[in-house]
Amino acid sequence: MAEKTILITLVLMALVTFIPRLLPAWFLRDKSLPPFVIAWLRYVPVAVLAAMLLPSLIVKDNMLNFQWNNIYLWAAIPAGWVAWKKKSLFGTVITGMVVVALARLLSF
């Protein structure tokens, strides 16, 4: 019984994940979207990433952490600048990692 429940759960999870991606692509395959919709859709990945990243930067122990010793928040500033100016995911990640590593190295 447990294997059957797991299999049904996996199939339903696959459908729930696959259908919302398939249906818009299927219905819009022969249509062209207005330019403002295309421009708006370009911001969706950035908005989702920001929504996922922000809590890890400012929440610690279920409380907001805007203290001076929050190295992740400090690392986000130069990493954000690199992302904005250079538009390089690799450069942004490396910048954030280097700033966190230096902050940990310099704080005893």
N, C-alpha and C positions, 0 to 999 in steps of 0.2 A: 504493500500500500504506500509506503513512504517513497519508493522509486517512482511510482505512478504520479504521486502528488508533485514530486520534484520535476518530473518531465512536463507535466501540465503547466506548472509554474514557469518553467523555462520557455516553453512555447508561447504562453501568453505574454511574458515579458518581451520576447522577441517581436511579437506582433505589435505590442504597445510602443515599442521603440521604432519599429520599421514603418508602420502605417503613417504616423504624422510626417515622416520624411518622404515617403513615397507619394502620398496623395497630392500635395502641392506640386511636386515635380511632374506628376502624371497629368494633372489638369492644366498646368501652365506650359506644357512642352511645346505647343504650337503658337503660343501667344507671346507678344513682346510686352514687357512691363514699361510703364511710364518712367522717364528718367529720374523723377523725384523718388519713386519707390526703390529703384536700383541704388540711388545714393543713400537712402535711408537704410537699406539692407546691409550696406557696407559697414555700418556702425554696430550691428548686432553682435558680432564676435567680440569686439572691444568692450561693449557694455556687459556682456556675459562674463568675460574674463575679469573685468573690474568688480563686478558683483561677487564673484567667487573669491577674489584676492583681498578685497578690503577688510572683511572680518578677520582674516589671519594677521593683518597688519596692526589693527587697533584694538582687538579684543584679547584679553588675557584673564584667565580665571573668571569668565563670565562678567567681566567689567571692562569698560573702555579704558584703554591705556594710552594716554597722550603724554606720558612722562618723558623726561629727557633721556632716560636709559633704554628707551624702546629702539633698539638698533635696527629692527626691521622697518620701522617707519622712517628712520633716517636713511636707510638704504633705498627706500622707494623713491626718494627725491631725485638722486642722480640717475637711478634706473628709469624713472619716468621721463627725465630730460632726454636721456639717450633714446628712449622709445619715440619720443616726439620729434626730435631733430633728425635722428639717423634712420628711423623706421626699420630697425634691425632687431628681430627677436633674440638672436644669438648675442648681439652686443648688449641688449637690455639685461638678459639673464646673467651674463658674465659681469656686468657692472654691479648688479645687485649682490652677486656672490662675493665679489672682491671687496665691496664696502662692508658686508657683514663679516667677512674673514678679517679684514683690518680692524674693525671695531672690536671683535673678540680678541684679537691679538694684542691690541693696545689697552684694553680694559683688563686689569689684573684680577 
